[in-house]
Amino acid sequence: MTDLQDRRAALAAQHAALDEEIRTLENSSTADDLQVQMLKKRKLALKDEIAALERTG
């Protein structure tokens, strides 16, 4: 794998982990809306970064 592929794979793994964490929080009875919102913003930023890598590589 190239460095670009490694970086993309790492970002995709982080994105998937955030997705799971968000899902878990949203399904819990004690979900913190602010925390969920912050995680969703981070997930979106990762998605944007992945898309940028795909455009350049």
C-alpha atoms as one frame of an Amber mdcrd trajectory, in Angstrom:
protein
   0.000   0.000   0.000   1.102   3.529  -0.649   1.145   6.242   1.976  -1.982
   7.736   0.395  -3.803   4.416   0.588  -2.663   3.946   4.180  -3.910   7.405
   5.104  -7.258   6.793   3.411  -7.640   3.436   5.170  -6.863   5.020   8.535
  -9.397   7.792   7.944 -12.017   5.274   6.829 -11.435   3.257  10.004 -11.854
   6.386  12.135 -15.019   7.255  10.209 -16.464   3.779  10.825 -15.561   3.922
  14.523 -17.266   7.302  14.879 -20.323   5.951  13.082 -20.554   3.090  15.574
 -19.999   5.408  18.545 -22.725   7.773  17.317 -25.138   4.887  16.795 -24.437
   3.579  20.295 -24.951   6.998  21.861 -28.159   7.647  19.942 -29.569   4.296
  21.083 -28.729   4.896  24.730 -31.226   6.447  27.071 -28.619   8.910  28.317
 -27.530  10.274  24.945 -25.751  13.627  25.191 -27.013  15.641  22.217 -23.998
  17.955  22.233 -21.575  15.044  22.214 -23.480  13.364  19.367 -23.440  16.619
  17.402 -19.681  17.016  17.897 -19.045  13.438  16.807 -21.184  13.931  13.702
 -19.188  17.044  12.785 -15.938  15.115  13.218 -17.332  12.284  11.094 -18.274
  14.745   8.354 -14.808  16.303   8.471 -13.283  12.846   8.039 -15.594  12.172
   5.095 -14.472  15.442   3.496 -10.824  14.568   4.065 -11.326  11.120   2.512
 -13.036  12.679  -0.500 -10.176  15.163  -0.914  -7.640  12.314  -0.829  -9.612
  10.412  -3.452  -9.671  13.450  -5.738  -5.917  13.924  -5.514  -4.850  10.321
  -5.622
